[in-house]
Amino acid sequence: MPLFGKSQKSPAEVVKALKEAVNALERGDKKVEK
């Protein structure tokens, strides 16, 4: 899942994708911890 591929994305779209990825990781970590 390349975040920075050849497709042109606007900074807002890149930030949104990064935030979604971080949120998904945080939810996964919380599930593992508790």
PDB file of N, CA, C and O in Angstrom, chain B, residues numbered from 101:
ATOM      1  N   MET B 101       0.841  -1.204   0.000  1.00  0.00           N
ATOM      2  CA  MET B 101       0.000   0.000   0.000  1.00  0.00           C
ATOM      3  C   MET B 101       0.871   1.247   0.000  1.00  0.00           C
ATOM      4  O   MET B 101       1.072   1.853   1.053  1.00  0.00           O
ATOM      5  N   PRO B 102       1.391   1.644  -1.157  1.00  0.00           N
ATOM      6  CA  PRO B 102       2.266   2.833  -1.223  1.00  0.00           C
ATOM      7  C   PRO B 102       1.487   4.114  -0.979  1.00  0.00           C
ATOM      8  O   PRO B 102       0.548   4.424  -1.712  1.00  0.00           O
ATOM      9  N   LEU B 103       1.882   4.871   0.063  1.00  0.00           N
ATOM     10  CA  LEU B 103       1.194   6.134   0.343  1.00  0.00           C
ATOM     11  C   LEU B 103       1.576   7.178  -0.698  1.00  0.00           C
ATOM     12  O   LEU B 103       0.760   8.011  -1.092  1.00  0.00           O
ATOM     13  N   PHE B 104       2.848   7.117  -1.143  1.00  0.00           N
ATOM     14  CA  PHE B 104       3.301   8.111  -2.121  1.00  0.00           C
ATOM     15  C   PHE B 104       3.637   7.400  -3.425  1.00  0.00           C
ATOM     16  O   PHE B 104       4.790   7.061  -3.689  1.00  0.00           O
ATOM     17  N   GLY B 105       2.602   7.181  -4.233  1.00  0.00           N
ATOM     18  CA  GLY B 105       2.810   6.488  -5.503  1.00  0.00           C
ATOM     19  C   GLY B 105       3.011   7.477  -6.636  1.00  0.00           C
ATOM     20  O   GLY B 105       3.297   8.653  -6.409  1.00  0.00           O
ATOM     21  N   LYS B 106       2.857   6.988  -7.863  1.00  0.00           N
ATOM     22  CA  LYS B 106       3.030   7.878  -9.012  1.00  0.00           C
ATOM     23  C   LYS B 106       1.805   8.770  -9.199  1.00  0.00           C
ATOM     24  O   LYS B 106       1.886   9.825  -9.828  1.00  0.00           O
ATOM     25  N   SER B 107       0.659   8.333  -8.643  1.00  0.00           N
ATOM     26  CA  SER B 107      -0.556   9.138  -8.802  1.00  0.00           C
ATOM     27  C   SER B 107      -0.393  10.470  -8.082  1.00  0.00           C
ATOM     28  O   SER B 107       0.131  10.529  -6.970  1.00  0.00           O
ATOM     29  N   GLN B 108      -0.851  11.541  -8.734  1.00  0.00           N
ATOM     30  CA  GLN B 108      -0.735  12.872  -8.139  1.00  0.00           C
ATOM     31  C   GLN B 108      -1.849  13.079  -7.117  1.00  0.00           C
ATOM     32  O   GLN B 108      -3.032  12.922  -7.418  1.00  0.00           O
ATOM     33  N   LYS B 109      -1.438  13.436  -5.901  1.00  0.00           N
ATOM     34  CA  LYS B 109      -2.429  13.709  -4.855  1.00  0.00           C
ATOM     35  C   LYS B 109      -2.187  15.103  -4.297  1.00  0.00           C
ATOM     36  O   LYS B 109      -1.050  15.573  -4.244  1.00  0.00           O
ATOM     37  N   SER B 110      -3.250  15.752  -3.888  1.00  0.00           N
ATOM     38  CA  SER B 110      -3.095  17.077  -3.285  1.00  0.00           C
ATOM     39  C   SER B 110      -2.620  16.888  -1.849  1.00  0.00           C
ATOM     40  O   SER B 110      -2.884  15.843  -1.254  1.00  0.00           O
ATOM     41  N   PRO B 111      -1.927  17.869  -1.278  1.00  0.00           N
ATOM     42  CA  PRO B 111      -1.443  17.759   0.115  1.00  0.00           C
ATOM     43  C   PRO B 111      -2.559  17.353   1.066  1.00  0.00           C
ATOM     44  O   PRO B 111      -2.338  16.553   1.975  1.00  0.00           O
ATOM     45  N   ALA B 112      -3.752  17.894   0.866  1.00  0.00           N
ATOM     46  CA  ALA B 112      -4.874  17.557   1.758  1.00  0.00           C
ATOM     47  C   ALA B 112      -5.195  16.070   1.664  1.00  0.00           C
ATOM     48  O   ALA B 112      -5.471  15.428   2.678  1.00  0.00           O
ATOM     49  N   GLU B 113      -5.162  15.523   0.460  1.00  0.00           N
ATOM     50  CA  GLU B 113      -5.476  14.101   0.297  1.00  0.00           C
ATOM     51  C   GLU B 113      -4.402  13.245   0.950  1.00  0.00           C
ATOM     52  O   GLU B 113      -4.706  12.216   1.553  1.00  0.00           O
ATOM     53  N   VAL B 114      -3.136  13.670   0.830  1.00  0.00           N
ATOM     54  CA  VAL B 114      -2.038  12.917   1.446  1.00  0.00           C
ATOM     55  C   VAL B 114      -2.190  12.938   2.965  1.00  0.00           C
ATOM     56  O   VAL B 114      -2.035  11.910   3.624  1.00  0.00           O
ATOM     57  N   VAL B 115      -2.494  14.115   3.517  1.00  0.00           N
ATOM     58  CA  VAL B 115      -2.653  14.233   4.975  1.00  0.00           C
ATOM     59  C   VAL B 115      -3.809  13.364   5.438  1.00  0.00           C
ATOM     60  O   VAL B 115      -3.705  12.677   6.454  1.00  0.00           O
ATOM     61  N   LYS B 116      -4.900  13.389   4.705  1.00  0.00           N
ATOM     62  CA  LYS B 116      -6.071  12.579   5.080  1.00  0.00           C
ATOM     63  C   LYS B 116      -5.705  11.098   5.076  1.00  0.00           C
ATOM     64  O   LYS B 116      -6.086  10.363   5.987  1.00  0.00           O
ATOM     65  N   ALA B 117      -4.974  10.657   4.065  1.00  0.00           N
ATOM     66  CA  ALA B 117      -4.591   9.252   3.978  1.00  0.00           C
ATOM     67  C   ALA B 117      -3.684   8.879   5.147  1.00  0.00           C
ATOM     68  O   ALA B 117      -3.836   7.811   5.740  1.00  0.00           O
ATOM     69  N   LEU B 118      -2.735   9.767   5.479  1.00  0.00           N
ATOM     70  CA  LEU B 118      -1.827   9.489   6.597  1.00  0.00           C
ATOM     71  C   LEU B 118      -2.602   9.420   7.904  1.00  0.00           C
ATOM     72  O   LEU B 118      -2.364   8.524   8.713  1.00  0.00           O
ATOM     73  N   LYS B 119      -3.522  10.348   8.124  1.00  0.00           N
ATOM     74  CA  LYS B 119      -4.311  10.351   9.368  1.00  0.00           C
ATOM     75  C   LYS B 119      -5.131   9.071   9.474  1.00  0.00           C
ATOM     76  O   LYS B 119      -5.229   8.483  10.551  1.00  0.00           O
ATOM     77  N   GLU B 120      -5.714   8.643   8.373  1.00  0.00           N
ATOM     78  CA  GLU B 120      -6.520   7.418   8.403  1.00  0.00           C
ATOM     79  C   GLU B 120      -5.637   6.217   8.730  1.00  0.00           C
ATOM     80  O   GLU B 120      -6.045   5.331   9.482  1.00  0.00           O
ATOM     81  N   ALA B 121      -4.431   6.184   8.169  1.00  0.00           N
ATOM     82  CA  ALA B 121      -3.522   5.071   8.444  1.00  0.00           C
ATOM     83  C   ALA B 121      -3.127   5.064   9.917  1.00  0.00           C
ATOM     84  O   ALA B 121      -3.095   4.009  10.551  1.00  0.00           O
ATOM     85  N   VAL B 122      -2.827   6.248  10.461  1.00  0.00           N
ATOM     86  CA  VAL B 122      -2.438   6.342  11.879  1.00  0.00           C
ATOM     87  C   VAL B 122      -3.602   5.918  12.766  1.00  0.00           C
ATOM     88  O   VAL B 122      -3.410   5.180  13.732  1.00  0.00           O
ATOM     89  N   ASN B 123      -4.797   6.376  12.446  1.00  0.00           N
ATOM     90  CA  ASN B 123      -5.968   6.007  13.249  1.00  0.00           C
ATOM     91  C   ASN B 123      -6.172   4.498  13.209  1.00  0.00           C
ATOM     92  O   ASN B 123      -6.501   3.896  14.232  1.00  0.00           O
ATOM     93  N   ALA B 124      -5.985   3.882  12.063  1.00  0.00           N
ATOM     94  CA  ALA B 124      -6.164   2.436  11.939  1.00  0.00           C
ATOM     95  C   ALA B 124      -5.126   1.713  12.798  1.00  0.00           C
ATOM     96  O   ALA B 124      -5.445   0.727  13.462  1.00  0.00           O
ATOM     97  N   LEU B 125      -3.884   2.203  12.785  1.00  0.00           N
ATOM     98  CA  LEU B 125      -2.837   1.571  13.597  1.00  0.00           C
ATOM     99  C   LEU B 125      -3.150   1.725  15.076  1.00  0.00           C
ATOM    100  O   LEU B 125      -2.975   0.786  15.852  1.00  0.00           O
ATOM    101  N   GLU B 126      -3.614   2.914  15.470  1.00  0.00           N
ATOM    102  CA  GLU B 126      -3.927   3.144  16.884  1.00  0.00           C
ATOM    103  C   GLU B 126      -5.063   2.231  17.331  1.00  0.00           C
ATOM    104  O   GLU B 126      -5.008   1.683  18.431  1.00  0.00           O
ATOM    105  N   ARG B 127      -6.080   2.058  16.509  1.00  0.00           N
ATOM    106  CA  ARG B 127      -7.193   1.170  16.867  1.00  0.00           C
ATOM    107  C   ARG B 127      -6.666  -0.257  17.000  1.00  0.00           C
ATOM    108  O   ARG B 127      -7.061  -0.980  17.915  1.00  0.00           O
ATOM    109  N   GLY B 128      -5.784  -0.662  16.101  1.00  0.00           N
ATOM    110  CA  GLY B 128      -5.224  -2.015  16.160  1.00  0.00           C
ATOM    111  C   GLY B 128      -4.406  -2.198  17.429  1.00  0.00           C
ATOM    112  O   GLY B 128      -4.497  -3.240  18.078  1.00  0.00           O
ATOM    113  N   ASP B 129      -3.594  -1.184  17.796  1.00  0.00           N
ATOM    114  CA  ASP B 129      -2.771  -1.291  19.002  1.00  0.00           C
ATOM    115  C   ASP B 129      -3.654  -1.408  20.234  1.00  0.00           C
ATOM    116  O   ASP B 129      -3.377  -2.213  21.123  1.00  0.00           O
ATOM    117  N   LYS B 130      -4.715  -0.611  20.293  1.00  0.00           N
ATOM    118  CA  LYS B 130      -5.603  -0.645  21.459  1.00  0.00           C
ATOM    119  C   LYS B 130      -6.255  -2.016  21.579  1.00  0.00           C
ATOM    120  O   LYS B 130      -6.425  -2.531  22.684  1.00  0.00           O
ATOM    121  N   LYS B 131      -6.620  -2.607  20.447  1.00  0.00           N
ATOM    122  CA  LYS B 131      -7.251  -3.926  20.489  1.00  0.00           C
ATOM    123  C   LYS B 131      -6.252  -4.952  21.022  1.00  0.00           C
ATOM    124  O   LYS B 131      -6.628  -5.847  21.779  1.00  0.00           O
ATOM    125  N   VAL B 132      -4.994  -4.829  20.637  1.00  0.00           N
ATOM    126  CA  VAL B 132      -3.980  -5.793  21.081  1.00  0.00           C
ATOM    127  C   VAL B 132      -3.674  -5.594  22.562  1.00  0.00           C
ATOM    128  O   VAL B 132      -3.551  -6.564  23.310  1.00  0.00           O
ATOM    129  N   GLU B 133      -3.551  -4.327  22.988  1.00  0.00           N
ATOM    130  CA  GLU B 133      -3.221  -4.048  24.394  1.00  0.00           C
ATOM    131  C   GLU B 133      -4.340  -4.498  25.321  1.00  0.00           C
ATOM    132  O   GLU B 133      -4.100  -5.138  26.345  1.00  0.00           O
ATOM    133  N   LYS B 134      -5.585  -4.149  24.938  1.00  0.00           N
ATOM    134  CA  LYS B 134      -6.709  -4.506  25.812  1.00  0.00           C
ATOM    135  C   LYS B 134      -7.564  -5.505  25.067  1.00  0.00           C
ATOM    136  O   LYS B 134      -8.579  -5.962  25.593  1.00  0.00           O
TER     137      LYS B 134
END
